[in-house]
């Protein structure tokens, strides 16, 4: 497979998959810059958000699009649809999105490569290797080009932008895989005109030079992720009226799963838990269950990874927020601790990187300390 994507000669469609609210401005900036850079070559284009993702929710996957064409007529033809169903390039600006995305407007979890045609590309911002990213990506049904753009996920707010040059590195990577539409010279010229900042221009070149490309063949990837697909009833098969089946007391909805919004997940050291109830009380999504022993277990299918539990826990490293890509499933873990204590503690230490030995931790004095200061992406310190 070539290191350059195969596109229609008349237009190209690029989607940016991002975390709602936290990365909205980032996605807007990338798409707008794609269009402006392409115009320097005489192309026309437009950038727009996915209508179904408004209003957005914190962390929920959302999309922004850039469509570039050789002329206005081709652009109109490309835009004659509710939203692009097939794209040439999908860009995930948070590597945990490769585990599959489900926005509130969709039905079921979708592989990150779902709309990408054969010979297209998936670009991911990550500090991991292409092999590590691919290991958490759904098994490929058609060949595509995987590109890993160097850098961590960049989180900010709805009207706040974290200027860490992620957008410039992504633009450089796009110039690498789609040079017929976005040239690196045009990207750098645009950035220089907009910022007058040589370091910003250098970041675009870094994205071009350091993005690692890996062709993905049919069958590569993981089949371990949950198959979460639903059939929407047509108007002839809908039940009369608007009916929502009630859940029994204590029962969770088997269809409403929120783990797609998560970039970090909490792991709990049951040996150091003092059963204070703080995580259970403060969790905004009610994702903690009380165990027979009085511990609090995370229901990972319901957890969005906000990090509040780690912030309010008064015991140092009792709850630790861990990179979502370190996990292969959403299984609840208290039963493992109950049946094989040593195996659970080894799992906890492997994932969290901290000791499970109660002798090595202590109750934090004063205000509870966050086990993961950056768990809440709204600020670097995890404060409100």
N, C-alpha and C positions, 0 to 999 in steps of 0.2 A: 504494500500500500504506500502511496505517495505521502510525503510530509505536507502536502498542500491539499485542502479540501476540494472536492468536486462540487461545482455549483452550476446552476443555470447560467447561461451566458448573458442573460438580460437582467437578472436581479439576484440579490442575496438577502437572506433573512437571518438575523442573529437574535437569540433570546438570552436575557440575563436572568438567571434564577437566583433570588436573594431572600434573605430573612426579612419578613414584613416589619416595617417601622425602622428597625435597627440598620438596615442597609438600603433603604429606599432612595436616599439621595445619591448613594454610590451608584446604584443601578441607573438612575437618571443621567448622571454625569457620563457614564461609559457610553450609553446609547446615543446621547446627544453628540459626544465627541466622535463617535463612529461616523455619523452623518456629516459632520463638519469636515472631518478629514477626507471623506470620500468626495465631497464637493470640490476639493482642491484638484481632483482629477477630472472634473467635469460631470460627475455623476450627481443625481438627485436622490433625496431620501427623506425619511421621517422617523421620529422616535415617539413611542407611546407606551402607556402602561396597560396592563391587562385589566379590562373593565371588571371582570368578576372578582378581582382582588381588592375592591374598594367597598366598604372600609377594610383596612388591613388589621391584622392582629400581631402582637409582638411575637416574633420568631416564626410565624406561620409562613411557609414558602409562598412566594409571590413572583410575578414575572414582569419584565419590561422588555420591549422589542425595539430593534432598529431594522428598518427595511431600506435598502439602497438599490437603485435601478439605473439603467443607462439613460432613461428619459422619463418625462412625466407620464406618458402613456403606459409604459411598463410598470411604473410605480403605482398608478391607479389600478392596474390589473392585479398587482400583488396585494393591494389593500382591499380588494373587493371580497372581504370575508370578515366574520366576527372577530377572529384573531387567527394568527398563523397556526395551522395544525401540523405543518411540516416545516422544519427549519434546517438551515445549513450548519449552524454552529449553536451549541448551547453552552453558556458560561455559568458555572456554579461558583459564586463568590464566597462560599463557605464549604469546605470539603465534606462536612457531615451530610450535606445534601445529596451526596452520591448514594446514600442508603435508601433513597427513594423520597419522593415528595408527594404531599397531599395538602393542597390548600383547602380552605373552607368551602370553596365553590366547586370542588371536584368530587368525584365518587371513587374512593379507593386510592391506595398508594400507587404511584406511577414511577417506573424506573427513570433515572435522570436522562437517559438517552432516548426515551420514548418518542419524542417528535423529530429526532435527528434522522435524516435519510441515510441510506447506504453511501459510504464514502464521505459523510460529514464528520464533524468533530465535536468533542466535548472537552472544554477547557475548565480546569479546576484550580482555584487558588489554594495552595497547600505547601507545607514544608515536608510532606511525606513523599516517598518515591512513587512513581507511576504504578509499580507493582502493589504497593500498600493501598493506594487509592482504588485500584482495580479489584483488589480482594474484597472490598466492601460495596462494589457496584454490581447491580443485577446482571446475571449471565446474559451475554450479548446475543441478540437474535439476528443481527446483521453486522457487518464489519464497520468500524468507525475509527477515527483517530483520537486518541486520548492525549491531552496536553496538560501538564502540571505547571502552573505559573507560580514562581517562588513567592512565598509570603503567607502570613497568618490571615485568618478571617478578620475583616475590618468592621467593627460594630460602632454605631453612633446612635443617632436619634432621628426623628422625623424631620426636624428642621436644623439638625446639627450634623456637621460633616467632619469625619476624622481624616485629616489630610495626611495620610501615610503613604501616598503615591500608589495605592492599590489600583486605582483607575488607570494610571499611566502604564503600569506593568501589564495590565490586561490588554490595553490598546496595543502595546508592543507585541504581545503574544498573538493577537488577532492579525497583525501585519505579517507575522511569521507563517500563519496557516492559510491566510486569504489575501495574498499580495496583489491579486488582480483587482481587489476592491478597496483594500486599506493598505497603503504603502507606508513603510516605516519612515521614509523621508517626510511624507505629508503629516504623519502623526507628530513627529518631532517639531516640524514647523508650526503646527497648530498649537502645541503645548508652549513653545517659546513665545508665540504671539499672545497667548492667554495669560501666561504666568511670569514671563521674563525671568524664569528660574532655571538655571542650568542643571540643577540637581533633579528637577522634574523631567527634563529632557533625557537625562541619563537613566532615570528609572524606566522610561519607555524603551530605551535601548537594552536595558537589563532584562526586561520582559521578553524582548525579541531574542536576545542571546541565550538566556538561561532557562527558558521554558523547555521542559523535557517532553519529547513526543514519543508516543508508543502506539503502534498500530494494534488494534484489538480485533481478534478473530471471533467468528461465531462460536459460542460455547464457552468463551472466557468470561470470568466473573464468578459471582457467588449465587447459588440458588437457595441460600439459607434464610433470606429475608421472608417475612410473612407475605403470603399472597392475600391482599386485601382489595378485592374487586367486587363491585356491586352492579346489578342490572337496574337501570331506572325504568319504572313502569311507564308504558305509553298511556295516552289519554283513554284508550279503550279498555285498559286493564287496571286503571286506578280504582281504589275503593271509593265509595261515595263519601263526600265530605273530606275535611282535613282531619285525619286520624293519626295520632301518634301513640303507639303502644306504650303503656306505662310500665315502668320497671318495678319489680317487687322490692320491699324494704331490704336494704343491704345488698342489692344486686347491682352490678355495673352494666352499663350498656355495652353489649358485645360488638357494636358497630362504631361506637364513638371512641376512637383511639387518638391520643394527642402526641404520641412520641415523635411524630414528624416535625414538630416545632422545636426539638431539643438539639442543642449543640454540646451540652455537657449533661452528665447524669450523676445523681448522688449515690454513693456507696456508703453503707452503714457498718460501723464496727459495733456489733451487738454486745461485745465483751465490755465496752466502755460506756454503753448507753446507761444513763441514770433514770430513764423512764420519766423524764420531766414533762412530757407532752408538748413541748414547744414546737417541734416540727409538725406534729399532728394538728395543733391549733392554728399555726400560721400558714400552712400550705394553702395557697389560693385555689388549688385544683383538687383538693381532697384526695390526694393520691397515696396517703398513708393508711395502712390497716393495722389495727391493734392485734398483736399475737397473744396466744394464751398466757405467755409469760409476762405480758405487759410491755414488750418491746414494740417498736413501730417499724413496720416493713414498707418499703416503697413498692407501689404497684407501677411498674415501669411503663405499662401501656397507657397509663393516665398521666404520667409525669411529663411536663414540658421543659424541665431543666432550668427553672428560673433561679435556683440557688438560694432561695429564701431559707430553706431548712438548714443549710450549712451556715448561714449568717446568724440565725437565732440560736443554734445549738450551743449550750454553755460548755461543752466538753471539747477540748482541742482535738481535731482530727477524728472525731466520732462520725461526722458526716463529711465526706470529701467529694468535691465535684471533679469529675474525670471526663476527659475527651470522649465523646460519643463513639468515635471510630475505634476505640479499644474494645468494643463489645459486639458480639455476634447475635445476640438474642435479646428478648425483653422478658425473660423468665424471672419470676419473683424468687428471691434468694434466701428467705428466712428458713425454708424447709431444709436447704442444704446445710445451713448453720446448725440446725437442730439434729440432723441425722449424721453429719460428718463435720464436726466442729473444726478440725485441723484443715480439712480441704477448703472450707469456707474462708478461714483466715488467710490461707495461702492465696486464694482468689482475691481477697480484699487487698492484701499487700501488693500483689502483682499489678492490680488495676490502679490503686491509689498512690503507690510509691511511698507509703508511710507504714509504720509498724502497727500491728494489731495487738501488741502486748500491752495490757492495761498498766503495767508498771512504768511504761515509757510515755504516758500521757497524763494530763491532769486537768481538773476543772479550771477554766480560765477565770481570773479575777475580774470583777467589774463587768463591764458590758461584754456580751458574747462576741467572740471573734469569728470572722468568717473563715471557713476552711478553704475557701476559694475566693479571694478578693475580687477577681474578675468574673465571678459567676453570673452576676447581674450585668448584662452588657450595657446598661444605660450609662455607667461611669466606670472608670478604671478601678476605682476603689470599692465598687460594689455598694455604694451608698445611694440613698434616694435623692 
